[in-house]
């Protein structure tokens, strides 16, 4: 079997490497776009469900708080003081929950981690091939 020699010049080989590297980078960008779109879709879906649930919980909470105010007034606490006590307790609980929720959102990474790792690997591979 005869040896097959590649007759391409160094310039042709470098041009091909350049084209293939550009194509690889475009595919990596496409992967990052796809990954970010999927993450955004999941986040939007969850946010919609949470919003609907939150609206119902809010309505129920308002009725419950009114009932607590009326209950406190019925046991002899002045109505204005009953409302003030319930308002303070509600504000404290709301503050704590808001801070907890903000902390959870801050821990979410929306970066396209898979695409970034692949780009890093491509850069390492390209560097090794060029050396």
C-alpha positions in Angstrom: 0.0 0.0 0.0 1.5 3.3 -1.1 2.0 6.2 1.4 -0.4 9.0 0.8 1.3 12.3 1.1 -0.6 15.5 1.8 0.3 17.9 -0.9 -1.2 21.0 0.7 1.0 23.9 1.6 1.5 25.3 5.0 -0.6 28.3 4.1 -3.5 26.0 3.0 -3.2 24.0 6.2 -3.3 27.1 8.3 -6.3 28.5 6.3 -8.1 25.2 6.9 -7.3 25.3 10.6 -8.5 28.9 10.8 -11.8 28.0 9.1 -12.4 25.0 11.3 -11.6 27.0 14.4 -14.0 29.7 13.4 -16.7 27.1 12.7 -16.0 25.5 16.1 -16.3 28.8 17.9 -19.7 29.5 16.1 -21.0 26.1 17.2 -19.9 26.9 20.8 -21.7 30.2 20.7 -24.8 28.4 19.4 -24.5 25.9 22.3 -24.3 28.8 24.8 -27.4 30.5 23.2 -29.3 27.2 23.4 -28.3 26.7 27.0 -29.3 30.2 28.0 -32.6 30.0 26.2 -33.4 26.7 28.1 -32.5 28.2 31.4 -34.5 31.4 30.8 -37.6 29.3 29.8 -37.4 27.2 33.0 -37.0 30.4 35.1 -40.0 32.1 33.3 -42.2 29.1 33.8 -41.4 28.8 37.5 -41.9 32.5 38.0 -45.4 32.4 36.4 -46.5 29.6 38.6 -45.0 31.3 41.7 -46.8 34.6 40.8 -50.2 32.9 40.5 -49.6 31.0 43.8 -48.4 34.2 45.5 -51.5 36.1 44.5 -53.7 33.5 46.1 -51.6 33.3 49.2 -51.6 37.1 49.5 -55.5 37.1 49.4 -55.7 34.4 52.0 -53.1 36.1 54.2 -55.1 39.4 54.1 -58.2 37.6 55.3 -56.3 35.7 58.0 -54.7 38.9 59.2 -58.1 40.6 59.4 -59.4 37.7 61.4 -56.4 37.9 63.8 -57.0 41.6 64.3 -60.7 41.0 65.0 -59.8 38.1 67.4 -57.4 40.3 69.4 -60.0 43.0 69.6 -62.6 40.5 70.8 -60.4 39.4 73.7 -60.1 43.0 74.9 -57.2 44.6 73.1 -58.0 47.9 71.5 -58.7 47.5 67.8 -56.0 50.0 66.8 -53.5 48.2 68.9 -54.6 44.8 67.5 -54.0 46.1 64.0 -50.7 47.6 64.9 -49.4 44.3 66.5 -50.5 42.3 63.5 -49.0 44.8 61.1 -45.6 44.7 62.9 -45.5 40.9 63.0 -46.5 40.8 59.3 -43.8 43.3 58.4 -41.1 41.3 60.2 -42.1 38.0 58.6 -42.2 39.7 55.2 -38.8 41.2 55.6 -37.3 37.8 56.6 -38.9 36.0 53.7 -37.9 38.7 51.2 -34.3 38.5 52.3 -34.3 34.7 52.2 -35.8 34.8 48.6 -33.3 37.3 47.4 -30.4 35.2 48.8 -31.7 32.2 46.9 -32.0 34.1 43.6 -28.5 35.4 44.0 -27.1 31.8 44.3 -28.6 30.9 40.9 -26.0 30.8 38.1 -27.4 31.9 34.8 -24.0 31.5 33.1 -23.9 28.9 30.3 -21.5 26.7 32.2 -21.4 23.8 29.7 -20.6 26.1 26.8 -17.9 27.9 28.8 -16.2 24.6 29.7 -16.3 23.5 26.1 -14.8 26.8 25.0 -12.0 26.4 27.5 -11.3 22.9 26.3 -11.3 24.2 22.7 -8.8 26.9 23.6 -6.6 24.4 25.4 -6.8 22.0 22.4 -6.1 24.8 19.9 -3.1 26.0 22.0 -1.7 22.4 22.1 -2.2 21.9 18.4 -0.5 25.2 17.6 2.5 24.5 19.7 
